[in-house]
Amino acid sequence: MRIGELARQSGLSVHTIRYYEAIGLLPCPSRDQSGKRSYDVSILVWIDFLARLKAAEMPIKEMICYADLWQHGPATAARRRKLLEQLRKRVLNRIAELNSCLGVIDTKILKLIKLEKG
């Protein structure tokens, strides 16, 4: 597929796709006879994974490191697992922090409901 179609299907802009290629988050695509980028549909799975890493607040440097390791294949599995385990811990800490915030908000809501009822 061409870059415009990849942008439509992935939700990324053409500019973002080119940027991701430039910094190593996306592998360099093959080129068709006219020199235009040609992507395999399987890249959509990788882009979705990158979106999850971004949503989980993985720093771009770590995303680039992970992408580099991924492109080097199975021999890097342990190092990739370590990066994901570290991210998992940060996500769990963030969930705990948000749950704490939610508890405070819920308490305030209950107090306001009591005030409204008089």
Phi, psi and omega per residue, in radians:
M1 nan 2.686 3.133
R2 -1.461 2.931 -3.045
I3 -1.084 -0.639 3.116
G4 -1.109 -0.719 3.109
E5 -1.183 -0.699 3.081
L6 -1.072 -0.726 3.115
A7 -1.062 -0.806 3.141
R8 -1.080 -0.800 -3.067
Q9 -1.294 -0.543 -3.075
S10 -1.579 -0.387 -3.063
G11 1.504 -0.027 3.074
L12 -1.535 2.695 3.031
S13 -1.388 2.796 3.062
V14 -1.021 -0.718 3.124
H15 -1.039 -0.775 -3.135
T16 -1.131 -0.707 3.110
I17 -1.057 -0.807 3.123
R18 -1.112 -0.709 3.102
Y19 -1.083 -0.815 3.126
Y20 -1.042 -0.658 3.077
E21 -1.133 -0.782 -3.078
A22 -1.087 -0.625 -3.107
I23 -1.642 -0.024 3.053
G24 1.639 0.146 3.091
L25 -1.327 -0.522 3.071
L26 -2.017 2.438 3.084
P27 -1.175 2.660 3.098
C28 -1.117 2.263 -3.121
P29 -1.344 2.834 3.005
S30 -1.279 2.934 -3.136
R31 -2.090 2.497 3.072
D32 -1.415 -3.052 -3.065
Q33 -1.080 -0.472 3.139
S34 -1.620 0.090 3.091
G35 1.522 0.096 3.139
K36 -1.470 2.587 3.137
R37 -1.037 2.451 3.104
S38 -2.332 2.052 -3.052
Y39 -1.885 2.483 2.995
D40 -1.391 2.533 -3.111
V41 -1.039 -0.426 -3.118
S42 -1.117 -0.321 3.132
I43 -1.113 -0.388 3.139
L44 -1.099 -0.618 3.108
V45 -1.139 -0.743 3.122
W46 -1.133 -0.746 3.139
I47 -1.104 -0.676 3.088
D48 -1.099 -0.724 3.107
F49 -1.087 -0.769 3.093
L50 -1.044 -0.690 3.119
A51 -1.091 -0.657 3.115
R52 -1.183 -0.710 3.099
L53 -1.090 -0.743 3.126
K54 -1.114 -0.776 3.128
A55 -1.097 -0.543 3.111
A56 -1.432 0.093 3.087
E57 1.153 0.590 3.005
M58 -1.231 2.249 3.111
P59 -1.050 2.566 -3.102
I60 -0.991 -0.631 3.114
K61 -1.061 -0.718 3.124
E62 -1.218 -0.639 3.093
M63 -1.092 -0.729 3.119
I64 -1.132 -0.745 3.097
C65 -1.042 -0.817 -3.141
Y66 -1.066 -0.789 -3.129
A67 -1.068 -0.718 3.117
D68 -1.095 -0.798 3.113
L69 -1.078 -0.757 3.140
W70 -1.015 -0.733 -3.116
Q71 -1.211 -0.285 3.107
H72 -1.618 0.033 2.945
G73 1.481 -2.883 -3.006
P74 -1.008 -0.469 -3.121
A75 -1.115 -0.281 -3.111
T76 -1.759 0.155 -3.046
A77 -0.987 -0.757 -3.102
A78 -1.116 -0.715 -3.138
R79 -1.207 -0.656 3.093
R80 -1.166 -0.710 3.106
R81 -1.045 -0.735 3.141
K82 -1.068 -0.768 3.099
L83 -1.048 -0.755 -3.133
L84 -1.214 -0.621 3.089
E85 -1.138 -0.689 3.089
Q86 -1.122 -0.739 3.098
L87 -1.111 -0.724 3.135
R88 -1.012 -0.751 3.113
K89 -1.076 -0.740 3.131
R90 -1.147 -0.668 3.113
V91 -1.141 -0.768 3.117
L92 -1.086 -0.700 3.086
N93 -1.110 -0.695 3.126
R94 -1.156 -0.699 3.092
I95 -1.070 -0.782 3.119
A96 -1.064 -0.752 3.121
E97 -1.090 -0.758 3.121
L98 -1.173 -0.645 3.082
N99 -1.119 -0.649 3.079
S100 -1.112 -0.776 3.090
C101 -1.055 -0.741 3.141
L102 -1.082 -0.691 3.101
G103 -1.067 -0.749 3.117
V104 -1.133 -0.770 3.136
I105 -1.089 -0.780 3.125
D106 -1.060 -0.718 3.113
T107 -1.071 -0.779 3.124
K108 -1.107 -0.703 3.118
I109 -1.070 -0.794 3.140
L110 -1.079 -0.699 3.101
K111 -1.114 -0.696 3.131
L112 -1.193 -0.634 3.086
I113 -1.088 -0.751 3.112
K114 -1.098 -0.704 3.105
L115 -1.103 -0.714 -3.129
E116 -1.116 -0.634 -3.113
K117 -1.343 -0.304 3.023
G118 1.489 nan nan
